[in-house]
Amino acid sequence: MPRLRRQARDRRARPELARGVWEWLQGRAYDDLPDGNKWDLFMLEMYEQDLETFWDRVYAAVEAGKLAISETKKHCLGDEPLLPSHND
């Protein structure tokens, strides 16, 4: 039983990515996204210097299970970083 609780805690601790952002990464056209997801993209890209590398890392993190896809996530100013920096 403790193992199941630990796994559930780990799932909750994973950072979340908005489903629309994930769909955009998989090839959905930007113009087809809801306005909320366009805002999510803006917020995620705001402080990134190398966007191509950032999105490659996000895609890889989702594929590896390090980022959860969320139906309700809204990316906002002041959120914890989605990914650790390259130096971590």
N, C-alpha and C positions, 0 to 999 in steps of 0.2 A: 504493500500500500504506500509506503513512503516514496518508493520509486515513481509511482504514478503522480503523486503530489509534486515531486521534484520536476517531472516532465511538464506538468501543467504550468508550474511556476516559470519554467524556462520559456515555454511558449508565450506566456503573458509578458515576459521580460524582453522579447524580441521587438525591435523597432518595427513600426508599421509603415507601409507604403500604400497610398490611396490606389484603389483598383483602377481608376481611370488613367493614372500615371503609368501603371503597369501595362495597360492596354496600349497606351501610346508607345511605350518602349517596344512592344511587340508588333508595331506597325500601323496602329490606328491613326488616321489622319488628324492632325492638330485641329483643323476646322470642325471636325465631328465631335470633339470633346465638349462636355458641358463647361460652362464658364467657371464653375468651381474647380474643375481639374486644370483648367488653364492657369488659374490662380495658384494652384498647388505647384505646377511646373515653375512658375515665376518665383515662388518662395524657395523652392529647392535649389534653383540655379543662382539665386541672389549673391551668394558669397563664394561661388565656385570659380576658380580661375581657368581650369581645363575641363570644359563641359563634356567633351567626348570621353575622356578618361573617367570622369565622375559617373556618367550614365553606364559605361561598361562595367564599372565596379558595382553599381546598383543592380544591374541585370544579373551579374554573377552572384551577388549576395542573395537575391531572391531565389535563384536556381539552387544555391547551396543551403537554403532554409534559414539563412541568417536574418532575413527580412520577411515579415509577414505581410500578406496582402489583406487590406481592410476595406470593407464596404463603407465604413463610416469615418475614416481618417480624413481630417482637414489639416493640411500643413500650414503652420502659422509662424509668424515671427516669434522668436524666443524658444522654439522647439529644440530639443536635444538634436545634435547632428544625426543624420540618418546613418552615416557610416563613420567609423573612426578615421582619423587622418592617416595619410600614407606612412607617417613616422611612428604610429603606435604599434 
